[in-house]
Amino acid sequence: MHSVITVVLPIFALILLGYLCRKSQRLGDKAASELNRVVVWLCLPALLFKVTATATWEQIWQPGFVLSITAGCLLVFFATLGWRLRQRYSLVEASLDGLGASYANTGYIGIPLCVLVFGQAGLEPALIASLIVVCVLFSVCIVCIEVGLQSEKNVGRAAWAVVRALSKNPLVVAPIVGGCWATTGLGISEPLQHLLDMLAAATTPCALISLGAFLAQKQPQSQQAAWPLVLIKLVGQPLLTAFLAFKVFHLPALWAHSALLLSALPTGTGPFMLAEHYGREAGVVSRTILLSTLGSVITLSACLYWLGV
């Protein structure tokens, strides 16, 4: 449990700083939204470009692990989306809740935790999982949201409207441009690398402070709606991913253990950034992040105990 608390504690500290600054009026009424705009338009696109532009095929070619993590994420996402749609949620709201139930905090918690538990060998599965969560799952959710926002009845025009909207979204464009850059074999110049590093490093602190500032505002009934998503994230997703990793793909110990641990991580800040950006479900998603991070201290410790590491 000490290992988990060591990694998770700074997250609570940043959320608390944002909360206190907003409550004490050190941050204004629009602080959460403006900080989130910085993340969505500058910091996160830089991170997505950097990750995809510098990834190599040798690093990510782990078929069983990739399938376990990808299937675990997407099955939970679409199952939650379908459940919310049956509850009469809109496609936009259902998509954001689906992301909240499946988007693991692989970057800020997963990478340091895997390195702490498995040593340097744990870095590679954590990086692969980050690519899947941030690029694949995020993109699928954005597509669903943009489809849900369309009021156009004509299928052809509606599809074109979705494509245009996606082409203007930096969170979709950045990883595509980064992937294209990687195929050229060209490196990233040192000044550009420094710029990307600085912007990428600001992603998590800005997002967590923005989250804390948002939580300082009243969010009626959001906590009750968040609990099912927390249970899906902390219990449902790791059970499903563990079944795939251990029973279906029979992964080697390091990769199977990493798949379980990474799928059991709490919800990351990505869903909140999208929810705030689109002005939907931000209250539910913010509570999901907070409650799942609190609950993960117990569930991650249980996973580590079960794995015997």
C-alpha positions in Angstrom: 0.0 0.0 0.0 2.9 2.3 0.7 4.0 2.1 -3.0 0.5 3.1 -4.2 0.2 6.0 -1.7 3.6 7.3 -2.7 2.5 7.5 -6.4 -1.1 8.7 -5.8 -0.5 11.3 -3.1 0.8 14.0 -5.4 -2.4 13.7 -7.5 -4.5 14.6 -4.5 -2.2 17.4 -3.6 -2.6 19.0 -7.0 -6.4 18.6 -6.9 -6.5 20.1 -3.4 -4.4 23.1 -4.6 -6.8 23.8 -7.4 -9.8 23.4 -5.0 -8.3 25.7 -2.3 -7.2 28.3 -4.8 -10.7 28.5 -6.3 -12.4 28.5 -2.9 -10.2 31.3 -1.7 -10.8 33.3 -4.9 -7.1 33.1 -5.9 -8.5 31.6 -9.1 -11.5 33.2 -10.8 -14.8 31.8 -11.9 -13.5 30.7 -15.3 -10.2 29.3 -14.1 -11.2 25.6 -14.5 -12.4 26.2 -18.1 -9.4 28.4 -19.1 -6.9 25.9 -17.6 -8.7 23.1 -19.4 -8.5 25.1 -22.7 -4.7 25.3 -22.2 -4.5 21.6 -21.8 -6.8 20.7 -24.7 -5.3 23.1 -27.2 -1.6 23.2 -26.2 -0.4 20.7 -23.6 -2.1 17.4 -24.5 -1.7 17.8 -28.3 2.1 18.3 -27.6 2.1 15.1 -25.5 0.2 13.1 -28.1 2.5 14.3 -30.9 5.6 13.5 -28.9 4.5 10.0 -27.9 3.4 8.9 -31.3 6.3 10.6 -33.2 8.9 8.9 -31.0 7.3 5.5 -30.7 8.9 2.6 -32.6 7.3 -0.5 -34.0 9.7 -2.7 -31.9 8.4 -1.0 -28.7 4.7 -1.5 -29.4 4.7 -4.9 -31.1 3.4 -7.0 -28.2 0.3 -8.5 -29.8 -1.2 -10.4 -26.8 -0.6 -7.5 -24.5 -2.0 -4.9 -27.0 -5.1 -7.0 -27.6 -5.7 -7.5 -23.8 -5.4 -3.8 -23.0 -7.3 -2.6 -26.1 -10.1 -5.1 -25.8 -10.4 -4.4 -22.0 -10.7 -0.7 -22.7 -13.1 -0.8 -25.6 -15.4 -3.5 -24.3 -15.9 -1.6 -21.0 -16.3 1.7 -23.0 -19.0 0.3 -25.3 -20.7 -1.7 -22.6 -21.0 1.4 -20.4 -22.1 3.5 -23.4 -24.8 1.0 -24.2 -26.0 0.9 -20.6 -26.2 4.7 -20.4 -28.0 4.9 -23.7 -30.6 2.5 -22.3 -31.0 4.9 -19.4 -32.0 7.6 -21.9 -28.7 9.4 -21.8 -27.7 11.2 -25.0 -24.8 9.7 -27.1 -22.5 12.6 -26.0 -23.2 12.0 -22.3 -23.1 8.2 -22.6 -19.7 8.5 -24.5 -18.2 10.6 -21.8 -19.4 8.2 -19.1 -18.0 5.3 -21.1 -14.7 7.1 -21.2 -14.8 7.8 -17.5 -15.3 4.0 -16.8 -12.5 2.8 -19.1 -9.8 5.5 -19.3 -7.0 4.4 -17.0 -4.5 6.9 -15.6 -1.6 5.1 -17.3 0.6 8.1 -17.6 0.8 9.8 -14.2 0.1 6.7 -12.0 0.7 3.7 -14.3 4.3 4.5 -15.5 5.8 5.3 -12.1 3.9 2.4 -10.4 5.0 -0.2 -12.9 8.6 1.0 -12.7 8.4 0.9 -8.9 6.9 -2.6 -8.8 8.6 -4.3 -11.8 11.7 -2.3 -12.2 12.8 -0.8 -15.6 11.2 -3.8 -17.3 7.8 -2.4 -16.3 8.3 0.8 -18.3 7.6 -0.8 -21.7 4.1 -2.2 -20.9 3.1 1.1 -19.2 4.2 3.1 -22.3 2.3 0.8 -24.7 -0.9 1.0 -22.5 -0.5 4.8 -22.5 -0.5 4.8 -26.2 -3.6 2.7 -26.4 -5.6 4.6 -23.8 -4.6 8.1 -25.0 -4.7 7.6 -28.7 -7.1 4.7 -29.5 -9.7 5.0 -26.7 -9.6 8.8 -26.7 -10.1 8.9 -30.4 -13.0 6.4 -30.4 -14.8 8.5 -27.7 -14.3 11.8 -29.6 -15.8 10.2 -32.8 -18.8 9.1 -30.8 -19.2 12.5 -29.2 -19.0 14.3 -32.6 -21.6 11.9 -34.1 -23.8 12.6 -31.1 -23.5 16.4 -31.6 -24.8 16.3 -35.2 -28.4 17.3 -35.8 -28.1 16.8 -39.6 -30.6 14.1 -40.8 -28.9 13.4 -44.1 -26.4 10.6 -43.5 -23.8 11.8 -46.1 -23.9 15.4 -44.8 -23.8 14.2 -41.2 -20.7 12.1 -41.9 -19.0 15.0 -43.6 -19.8 17.2 -40.7 -18.2 14.7 -38.3 -15.1 14.4 -40.4 -14.7 18.2 -40.5 -15.2 18.5 -36.8 -12.6 15.8 -36.2 -10.1 17.4 -38.6 -10.3 20.6 -36.4 -9.9 18.7 -33.1 -6.2 18.9 -31.9 -6.6 15.8 -29.8 -7.3 13.8 -33.0 -5.0 15.6 -35.3 -1.9 15.6 -33.0 -1.4 11.8 -32.8 -2.1 11.3 -36.5 0.5 13.9 -37.4 2.9 12.3 -34.9 2.3 8.9 -36.4 3.0 10.2 -39.9 6.1 11.9 -38.6 7.4 8.6 -37.1 7.0 6.9 -40.5 9.4 9.3 -42.1 12.3 8.2 -39.9 13.2 11.9 -39.2 14.1 12.8 -35.7 12.8 15.8 -33.7 15.1 18.7 -33.5 16.4 19.6 -30.1 14.6 23.0 -29.7 11.3 21.4 -30.8 11.9 18.5 -28.4 12.4 20.9 -25.5 9.2 22.8 -26.4 7.2 19.5 -26.6 8.7 18.3 -23.3 7.7 21.6 -21.5 4.2 21.5 -22.9 3.7 17.8 -22.2 5.0 18.1 -18.7 2.4 20.8 -17.9 -0.5 18.5 -19.0 -1.1 16.6 -15.8 -0.6 19.5 -13.3 -2.8 21.9 -15.3 -5.5 19.2 -15.7 -5.5 18.3 -12.0 -5.6 21.9 -10.8 -8.4 22.6 -13.3 -10.2 19.5 -11.8 -9.7 20.8 -8.3 -11.1 24.3 -9.2 -14.1 22.6 -10.9 -14.8 20.5 -7.8 -14.9 23.6 -5.7 -18.2 24.5 -7.5 -21.4 22.8 -6.5 -22.2 19.7 -8.5 -25.6 18.4 -7.4 -26.2 14.6 -7.7 -22.9 14.0 -9.5 -21.5 11.8 -6.8 -24.4 9.3 -6.9 -24.2 9.0 -10.7 -20.4 8.6 -10.5 -20.3 5.5 -8.2 -21.4 2.9 -10.9 -18.6 4.2 -13.1 -16.1 3.9 -10.3 -17.0 0.3 -9.6 -16.8 -0.5 -13.3 -13.4 1.1 -13.6 -11.8 -0.4 -10.4 -13.5 -3.8 -10.5 -15.0 -4.6 -13.8 -12.2 -3.5 -16.1 -9.3 -5.3 -14.2 -11.4 -8.5 -14.0 -12.0 -8.5 -17.8 -8.5 -7.6 -18.7 -7.0 -10.2 -16.3 -9.2 -12.9 -17.9 -7.9 -11.9 -21.4 -4.3 -11.6 -20.3 -4.1 -14.8 -18.1 -6.7 -17.1 -19.7 -7.1 -16.1 -23.3 -3.7 -14.9 -24.5 -1.6 -16.6 -21.7 0.9 -13.7 -21.5 4.3 -14.1 -19.8 4.2 -13.2 -16.1 5.6 -9.6 -16.5 3.1 -8.7 -19.3 0.1 -10.4 -17.6 0.8 -8.8 -14.3 1.3 -5.4 -15.9 -2.0 -5.7 -17.9 -3.9 -6.4 -14.6 -2.2 -3.5 -12.7 -2.6 -1.0 -15.6 -6.3 -1.9 -16.0 -6.9 -1.5 -12.3 -5.7 2.1 -12.3 -8.2 4.9 -11.5 -9.7 7.2 -14.1 -7.3 9.7 -15.6 -7.9 13.4 -16.3 -8.7 12.9 -20.0 -12.4 12.3 -19.6 -12.7 15.5 -17.5 -10.9 17.5 -20.2 -13.3 16.3 -22.8 -16.3 16.8 -20.6 -15.4 20.3 -19.7 -14.5 21.1 -23.4 -17.8 19.9 -24.6 -19.8 21.2 -21.6 -21.4 17.8 -20.8 -21.1 15.4 -17.8 -18.2 17.3 -16.2 -19.7 17.0 -12.7 -20.1 13.2 -13.0 -16.7 12.6 -14.6 -14.8 14.8 -12.1 -16.4 12.9 -9.2 -15.5 9.6 -11.0 -11.8 10.7 -11.2 -11.7 11.7 -7.5 -13.6 8.7 -6.1 -11.7 6.2 -8.3 -8.4 7.7 -7.3 -9.4 7.3 -3.6 -10.6 3.8 -4.1 -7.6 2.7 -6.1 -5.4 2.9 -3.0 -7.3 -0.2 -1.8 -7.9 -2.0 -5.1 -4.3 -1.5 -6.4 -2.9 -2.7 -3.1 -5.2 -5.8 -3.4 -3.9 -6.5 -6.9 -0.3 -6.2 -5.7 -1.0 -8.6 -2.8 -2.6 -11.1 -5.2 0.3 -10.9 -7.6 2.7 -11.4 -4.8 4.9 -8.4 -5.8 
